[in-house]
Amino acid sequence: MFSIISDLPLIITNIKSSSTASVVTYSIVAGNTYDAFVIRNFTGEIRVNNELDYENITSYSLDVRAFDGIYEDYAKVIINIENLNDNPPVFLANYTKTIEEEKLYEGCIVKVEAYDPDIKDRNAPQNIVYSLVKHEQKEFLQIDNDGCLRLTKPLDRDQPLGFTRWQILIMAADHGGRLGSDSLRSTTEVILELTDINDNAPFLTNTQPVIWYENEPPGQVVILTAKDYDSTENGPPFTFALNESASFDIRSKFHIQGNILSTLVSFDREQRKEYRIPVAITDSGTPRLTGVSILHVVIGDKNDNPMAPGHSDIFVYNYKPETYFNEILYSWRYYVSIELLYMYSCYCSFTFLCLFNTIEENCIGWDFVSLSLSNLLFCV
């Protein structure tokens, strides 16, 4: 009887006859399934002929014949195949489970199972350990060596951080998963489908700020648009309204009907330039959720006010180097054309930079005794 490791081609043994007076030839006459072995006719040396697989055949019983031309004799050779760990674990199935988002379940949400093909008895201990492949998923999930997959934190379905389908990769390792051993590994996929709950309030998606020009009669300012991270069943259509936190001033000037924001009065930018309107948006989910977004409305300018005289007094230290030292002040606050008409100065020159409404002083040291006042006249 001989024992050999599967999948290794080698010499098994030599069969010898006691007769030395004649030439003896040897042959395998029975038990050589799939021609697994071959015997050399004149030496009796038995070799592996084809690949041996423990998972198919674990033992061979060979009948060997010795013949000298007149007489013959028979011997039985028993060859046992030892197992080699050459097959990774096999999972019984891929797994899909539907669960509710933001809910923590007790016990196993999924139980995975794998077996080791190198172990012929499925009822015997398979010595398989399971683990999560993706490190970041260990924050939410854990799996034990029985294949029980548990939630440690609820899963989120919705944007920006959630997923409608969570793909969980589970690894199975045989031989107890020992590092440095000949442990083999395989993976399977667990798909968790998340059903939606209405846990996200809607919010405005309008481009801001919205411009509404002064002196316009009351009218439509903008069509309000919104978004909800929940599914369509818990999202639109949305209901819009001025939030209860809106001031009396805003309520007296703005109105929302359906999804349209309108004005109730004409506006004067010189009185107030902008409004921040709190808009309440309610979804159609169960239960309904309401979010509040701020809509920024800017009152656009029209050239409806004449210019008025203005002046600016500037104090400059003597011996101050060339510098910018002031901006022209005038009563109208927007972009205008300005021209330097008159300059009274005996010792200094000034440059007017129209782009910035700024005066540049080019004196090389002031002499306070000689010159204490310069007059500049501008037309705006």
Steps between C-alpha positions, in 0.01 A plus 500: 500500500628838405382854568579787266401867474262580219610701197867403535652277222747257651622139520277293727685172543683213324350154460765223507471135415697239698591319179838584350518217243282667238385839384188619685260757362256699709159651425203656678196290425231663718419797719684759294210746475548772238850354432621683806816289519743330265739210567827439320489155344847377596573684823158495672532870578157658554472868419222761503367530146223761533410772745360365825216681670403415856160657445424233232673182622663451838635144456610262221525120518726379217528136391851448364601190292851356474560260206820317397364347182374183671388587844318798641423644838293791635543768769266765632632853544291738714569871438331757727485861380570760766318830476675815381334839574450598138140621501383832646175516695178502297206717601159342467347809340510873441284688742249786468306648790256791521512704820374840612744788516592658834383191689718284725401132482560243769669175405616402153379698202663238274664165575760395245633146470798348321654154495847363434507266195812340643287359780279228355262483795285813489379425851854510636639827635605710200749712700404815304522855633313799353600866480398828337717597203439878502654659807264801498197270531623369835361819652146382421522121478660199660506128418587204719644158413151357468436736206257721694506851355378765746442874492688706759367833365194581288564544128403816310333481161509866401754743359751638557657212697249216462428238233179335382695170463784406730745247356662299778794272413548201731818293498519135609837344588555128562744342747380753754638787295840462662758742364804330356312174444375363170160652574297575188244779468194590297244782510130544449273801467219596735265766359298700750208681337385793715139615507444872549356683797416870489794631699620790283332839478494674158709809422505776238711450186451844339810682378563786740485789541178575312496852349182713506536858375381802690199703382346191335126451563401195710554176309657156481857488632597134461365146466613313810674162451600246763665161547461215748762229559227243572337282235229639273236346726619725783589804290305715254264663442613768744294768677657845541409772750655790686636358822349620826835662584457750212485859627201727456701703248558191283138383531377844394720502189515136380245227440523130404224331306565145385865501403515867394652778710346839418535854625216701653661845468753695295849524650750782542859375513610817678278396791601132515729302269423135583263263676561156644169319482443183708310253283338190652497196264287197587533164323232240424648217707361314797523667742548831322821690571554874471833670441577872505733658244602863465437664163728798440326773299706801389325819390665598171591863438359743248645847431220690669685741733690819400851567625557744791810695601740337739841572651780327680763642735831312490780533755849403374826497697786697356789303344259217426621305189294452184177327602127447451325691771125521450191427299265763364177522693174576326138446586418249220664166580544326166728507199527849347726699270731736694732765353766710674406859398716722716805458722640775719840399636830682481739222578327167446341307217204265531383214279136391498445126441150480354473121526514511879387861563836545675742796516875437479725764656844552342667749736860432586470609860247756614613832639227584749620859536501567127184303413233386743197480269429375147160530333382238245173549307326206326201468269297183565 
